[in-house]
Structure formats: structure tokens, C-alpha cells
């Protein structure tokens, strides 16, 4: 039930007509102004809704709602795009009785075209009037934010008297101009805006930001969390952080598993970096490599490419101290290939998901990065004209 | 005739048996100690020959010869790999009557295995004894350095009394563990080692370093130039630099055209960057993007992905000042998609090579980056087990 699992929220998803035959407008509404935090793309060509939400959260961290559309990214749309984003927020605000500045906006879909506002605004009014705290409404909202995703992505973690729920969309940039990952979390725990913000940032770092499907941060990527406080319970800090992290990780794994045109999810455990940040950066360098990911597709044990990828990092490495394991089998150590039963290992990783552990031998840092293989189908998808 | 076009050089290519049925050992020998310069991979997991050549050139810039093998990269081979590289240089030195330190070494092929020295050393002796200044010998050498290349790559530029010639190998990292690009240039112009070094570095920057096939610098990449001075002519500095650049560019284009599993070469002209270095970095960011290169494969006009890629750069950009043209047709300007005859443009770029111009609107910098499309065939190649 995702975003309505926590008390104090209602949601809806409707078909406004932006997309031919699918739900395309969603709203999430809090009963009262609620602490809200957002983490947004670092892409310098950020879409209009990202620009607007950053400004809005800079003014105030208390929000009433979020309005989301799929089918059009409202990116690279100039001043008209900004005006359209403002009108979306204003329309939901009018319906729920708050200021325009109390509503955030998210969009996902094709980059370039302007939003068909004659369809979008009536859609928002319809969604606002249909919103409810039911599981059905939350699922319709989760469906309305999808683009090329094949399944709805929702997750809930319940604790002592409070709940964290969330929904997301994204499955790799599998169609031209369909770039974005969006995630929305709600909780009824009673938390300060700054605490919510810090915990969300940390959770995003180890989940969505550790998920690599196409090595690219899109124009629209956004993760937004709202805390209604309706449980009246102040959660234990670490317990709350763990719950937020679990929901984010779960949603990220659902996205990896749904990456169209990929055949497996590969988890890269990077240990022994100077610190966690270095470990994460090194893990991403491996996860970003088209050559490494092609070898995952073929089920090849190709530690040479892993080493080659690590060697391109800006972080100092010492190949002589690196150990590489596939599914627990050491394949490279002390600067050279290790002796191992190649036939047995190839059989182990022939199909399905697997994991690699890379130990840098330099410190106590560690990170886990999830990626997918790069397949001919992926490229064929991405080569199709929009 | 490439490396023997200049006076004062001999060459040979032989089949030593490292590869099943192909030439795999080449030598280039100067009649006398000659100013020599090298540009090597920045990959931190550099192969043994790269480590050895860097040290050797650090001691002295005067060299007598280069010994090259294909079929084995001598990379990730530890101390044994270093010893093998030293033995290769020593064997050629013995044959041509010089010190081991007067000979450079290059290898290309599979990462990991040790060189079969019982085959390599007799091969080097055979190559040394067969070397000659003929066109045939140069072409055999050019053939002996190939791995997955489908054609020999050679280039010659003649000027007033002096010549620059070169050969190269590399066609994208199209087979597992077959990573490297190698290029060897010779000239009979009379130039100082420091001048040769500066001019080689500049030429590599605008040619091989602007060529993007897999966005990855391998463990073995090397470009080496030798100047015999046998023409006794001190060339005009700019004229010599232009000739070196032309040979490097020509070899780089031959490599791009030979990239297996790709269907077209796309030239990205990046203008209006703050300076040339920024322009080159921005052009490479676009050329590195798997999503942009997938759209090239499909013949799609996908300026959204180009903008998204530029947005991920560490260099500040202003989307509102960027203009993007495909084959001279403006498709994006002033922050928005431009009106253009899409059907006509799609027909223009349906097949074959094309060019894109991206103007950043920020300065006078400019750069040209050559890349290829990313195809399902490329991924299928790279997914094959080694």
C-alpha cells in the first residue's frame, strides 16, 4: 500500500490523457502541513519541476502535497515549462486548500515537448477529488507514475507504532528520452525536517545512488519524503534511519530487477577502500563500465576488465593489493590471476544474478553497488527512435 | 609503407606462435640511437611493458628499437611479467648490437596470462634477422601488431625532404581482454627529443585521445615516435607538428572505421566552450554516453540525451545558451527543442556516418571528438567468454 500505509496521507492515480491508454497523473496529499525533504538530480540540465521543488524546499520544509505526471518530463522546456510546473502545483493547492508553495511537482517521460496543460490540469482536479487513504488509491498512484516500467514498485516497513512506505518508478533509461527515476516516501513518525532530510540523504546514497543501470543521472531524478507525524511517536533515530534505508533499498532492487533489456542483477561488494566514500566511488567505476557489464551478460569471469576499470579511477589504487572474487571464488590476487576451477565457476554464474567482491587492501571502507548486465536487447531498445 | 617510409629505419613482422595462425612479433629498428618519445595509458593497472618503457624513457630519450608482440598483453602478470618484458628488450638489443635500455617493448592481447617466452624470444631473433627498410617489411610489422583488427592501419605524410610514417592497431575493445590501442611513428626529420615529445603529446591529444570507442583507457595503450634525423633536415616546427598530427588523425580514423560491431562513425564538433580543454572534455562526455551512442545506432535525433549527458559534466553549462545541430540542422536552441523537418533529417542520418555540432555559447574553445555508435553486435561481441 506504499504511500498511504502511514497515517495522515491520501493518494490517487488517474488517466489524464497525456499517455494514450494509461494512468498518468498522481497526487499524494498530507492532511496537514508536514516536514518534507527532497534529493534531486545533480544534472545541470535539470527539468522544470526539479528547479521549482529545490526553490520551494529552500523557502519552507513544510508541504501539503505532491503532484506527479508521467508521459512528459517537462525538461528542456524553458520558461513555459516553469510556468506549467507552477500551474500544476497551483491547481492541486486550490483543490486541497493550501498555498501553491505548499505543493511539490514531479514529472517523468519524454524530454522536450511541453505538457498538454488542457489535459493535465483537469487530471489533477480529478485526482484530488478521488484521493483516499486506501491501499487501492496508493496502488493507482504507484501505477500512474510509471513509464517503461513493467511492474508497480511499492514497499512498506512497519515499526513500533510508526510506518514508512514508498513507491518508485524507473527501470533503466530503456526508451529514448524516458530517463527518470522517481521515488516518494511517506511516514507517520514524528520527525523534524532537518532529521528527515539527513536520514533521507543517507538512505538515498546507499540505495538509489548505488544503483547503476545506465551510469547516468537524468534531468528529472527526484526522491521526496513527507512525514505527517500523525502517529505522534518520535522514533528512535537509528531505527527510523534503518527503516527509511530499507524502503529505499527495496525500491532500488525492484527497479534493478525491472530493468528492461537486462538479464541479471550483479551486486558489487567493494571492501578495503580508504573509506566508505572511496569504496563507493570505486564500486561505481566498475558498475559504470560498459565492458565489465557486457562480460556480466556473457557470464564471463573477466577480472582483467574489472582491473582495467579500477585503473581508470581518480582514486589511487595498488593492483598488487587487490583481490577479486566471483561468488566467493578468488580469481585475482597479488597482481596476478589466481588458480581456480574455471569450469565450475562459469557454471555457477552461467545464468541468474551473482555477486562480486573486490577488496582493495587499503583500508576499512566498504560499499555495495548494484548494477545490471549490458545486453544487446538493452542497446536495441535504446536505439529505437522516440 | 608506414614505419619504414622515413630513412634510417628497418622493420619486420613474424609468426612466433603466440597466436595460432597469425603474425605476432614485430620489430622497428633505427640504424643509430634516435630521439624517441612515448605517450602511455593513464590506467593505474598499467601493463609491464608500459611500466618498463616509462622508466626507460625517463633514463634516456635516445633509443635504437622497439619490439612488439600481439596475442598476450603481459598485463596483470606481476614480477614475472616485468622480467619477461626485460628479456624481450634484451633479446632484440643483442641482435642489433645495443644495450637493453636502448630498446622499448609493447604488448597487446589477453590480460592475465604470462608470455610464452620459449616462443617469443626465438620470434624476436627471427624478426631481427629478417628486418628490412622495404614497404613489405613495414606492412608485415603492421600486420603483426593486430589483434581483432580487420585491416592493417598505416599512414605516411611527406614534406620538404622529410617524412612521417606510422602504423597502429586497435578497433575498440571488441573482444574480452583485447583492449589496447598501439601506434608507432617514425620520421627522418632532425628534431630534438624534447621537441619530438611535445609535438607527439599534442598530436595524440587531438587524435587518439579524441577517439572514443569504448570510453576506456586500457592497461597497455601506447604511442611511440622515433626520429632518425637521417634526412639531415631540421623541419619547420609548425609544419612538422602538422604532419605528426595528420598521421595520428589518419590512424585514429582508420581505427574508428574498423571498430568491429559498430555501424557508423559519428564526429562531434564541440564549439563555444570556455577553452579548448573544456570543449574536449564536454565532447568526450557526450561521446562516452552509452545512451547517446545507442541513439546513433538507431539513427535517432535525440538531443535530449545529448543535453542530459552534458548536464552530468563537472564543467558548468548553461542549457539556455546551448545549440545542437545534426548535419547542420538546428534541433535544440535557447533551452528548447527547435522546429525542424524531422522526417527529412532522419532520412539524412538513416545510415552511414554523420556529424553533430554542439555550441556551448560560452567562449571560443573548440574540439572535435570522433566516436562510433553502440550496437547490439558490440555488446554481443563483448559478452563472449574469452
Boltz contact constraints between the chains, C-beta under 6 A:
constraints:
  - contact:
      token1: [A, 43]
      token2: [B, 311]
      max_distance: 6.0
  - contact:
      token1: [A, 43]
      token2: [B, 312]
      max_distance: 6.0
  - contact:
      token1: [A, 44]
      token2: [B, 311]
      max_distance: 6.0
  - contact:
      token1: [A, 44]
      token2: [B, 317]
      max_distance: 6.0
  - contact:
      token1: [A, 45]
      token2: [B, 307]
      max_distance: 6.0
  - contact:
      token1: [A, 45]
      token2: [B, 311]
      max_distance: 6.0
  - contact:
      token1: [A, 45]
      token2: [B, 319]
      max_distance: 6.0
  - contact:
      token1: [A, 76]
      token2: [B, 307]
      max_distance: 6.0
  - contact:
      token1: [A, 78]
      token2: [B, 335]
      max_distance: 6.0
  - contact:
      token1: [A, 78]
      token2: [B, 336]
      max_distance: 6.0
  - contact:
      token1: [A, 111]
      token2: [B, 304]
      max_distance: 6.0
  - contact:
      token1: [A, 112]
      token2: [B, 304]
      max_distance: 6.0
  - contact:
      token1: [A, 112]
      token2: [B, 337]
      max_distance: 6.0
  - contact:
      token1: [A, 173]
      token2: [B, 291]
      max_distance: 6.0
  - contact:
      token1: [A, 176]
      token2: [B, 300]
      max_distance: 6.0
  - contact:
      token1: [A, 176]
      token2: [B, 302]
      max_distance: 6.0
  - contact:
      token1: [A, 177]
      token2: [B, 304]
      max_distance: 6.0
  - contact:
      token1: [A, 214]
      token2: [B, 291]
      max_distance: 6.0
  - contact:
      token1: [A, 217]
      token2: [B, 312]
      max_distance: 6.0
  - contact:
      token1: [A, 218]
      token2: [B, 308]
      max_distance: 6.0
  - contact:
      token1: [A, 219]
      token2: [B, 308]
      max_distance: 6.0
  - contact:
      token1: [A, 290]
      token2: [B, 290]
      max_distance: 6.0
  - contact:
      token1: [A, 291]
      token2: [B, 173]
      max_distance: 6.0
  - contact:
      token1: [A, 291]
      token2: [B, 214]
      max_distance: 6.0
  - contact:
      token1: [A, 291]
      token2: [B, 382]
      max_distance: 6.0
  - contact:
      token1: [A, 294]
      token2: [B, 379]
      max_distance: 6.0
  - contact:
      token1: [A, 294]
      token2: [B, 382]
      max_distance: 6.0
  - contact:
      token1: [A, 294]
      token2: [B, 383]
      max_distance: 6.0
  - contact:
      token1: [A, 297]
      token2: [B, 383]
      max_distance: 6.0
  - contact:
      token1: [A, 298]
      token2: [B, 383]
      max_distance: 6.0
  - contact:
      token1: [A, 298]
      token2: [B, 384]
      max_distance: 6.0
  - contact:
      token1: [A, 298]
      token2: [B, 385]
      max_distance: 6.0
  - contact:
      token1: [A, 300]
      token2: [B, 176]
      max_distance: 6.0
  - contact:
      token1: [A, 300]
      token2: [B, 385]
      max_distance: 6.0
  - contact:
      token1: [A, 302]
      token2: [B, 176]
      max_distance: 6.0
  - contact:
      token1: [A, 304]
      token2: [B, 111]
      max_distance: 6.0
  - contact:
      token1: [A, 304]
      token2: [B, 112]
      max_distance: 6.0
  - contact:
      token1: [A, 304]
      token2: [B, 177]
      max_distance: 6.0
  - contact:
      token1: [A, 307]
      token2: [B, 45]
      max_distance: 6.0
  - contact:
      token1: [A, 307]
      token2: [B, 76]
      max_distance: 6.0
  - contact:
      token1: [A, 308]
      token2: [B, 218]
      max_distance: 6.0
  - contact:
      token1: [A, 308]
      token2: [B, 219]
      max_distance: 6.0
  - contact:
      token1: [A, 311]
      token2: [B, 43]
      max_distance: 6.0
  - contact:
      token1: [A, 311]
      token2: [B, 44]
      max_distance: 6.0
  - contact:
      token1: [A, 311]
      token2: [B, 45]
      max_distance: 6.0
  - contact:
      token1: [A, 312]
      token2: [B, 43]
      max_distance: 6.0
  - contact:
      token1: [A, 312]
      token2: [B, 217]
      max_distance: 6.0
  - contact:
      token1: [A, 317]
      token2: [B, 44]
      max_distance: 6.0
  - contact:
      token1: [A, 319]
      token2: [B, 45]
      max_distance: 6.0
  - contact:
      token1: [A, 335]
      token2: [B, 78]
      max_distance: 6.0
  - contact:
      token1: [A, 336]
      token2: [B, 78]
      max_distance: 6.0
  - contact:
      token1: [A, 337]
      token2: [B, 112]
      max_distance: 6.0
  - contact:
      token1: [A, 374]
      token2: [B, 379]
      max_distance: 6.0
  - contact:
      token1: [A, 376]
      token2: [B, 376]
      max_distance: 6.0
  - contact:
      token1: [A, 376]
      token2: [B, 379]
      max_distance: 6.0
  - contact:
      token1: [A, 376]
      token2: [B, 380]
      max_distance: 6.0
  - contact:
      token1: [A, 379]
      token2: [B, 294]
      max_distance: 6.0
  - contact:
      token1: [A, 379]
      token2: [B, 374]
      max_distance: 6.0
  - contact:
      token1: [A, 379]
      token2: [B, 376]
      max_distance: 6.0
  - contact:
      token1: [A, 379]
      token2: [B, 379]
      max_distance: 6.0
  - contact:
      token1: [A, 380]
      token2: [B, 376]
      max_distance: 6.0
  - contact:
      token1: [A, 382]
      token2: [B, 291]
      max_distance: 6.0
  - contact:
      token1: [A, 382]
      token2: [B, 294]
      max_distance: 6.0
  - contact:
      token1: [A, 383]
      token2: [B, 294]
      max_distance: 6.0
  - contact:
      token1: [A, 383]
      token2: [B, 297]
      max_distance: 6.0
  - contact:
      token1: [A, 383]
      token2: [B, 298]
      max_distance: 6.0
  - contact:
      token1: [A, 384]
      token2: [B, 298]
      max_distance: 6.0
  - contact:
      token1: [A, 385]
      token2: [B, 298]
      max_distance: 6.0
  - contact:
      token1: [A, 385]
      token2: [B, 300]
      max_distance: 6.0
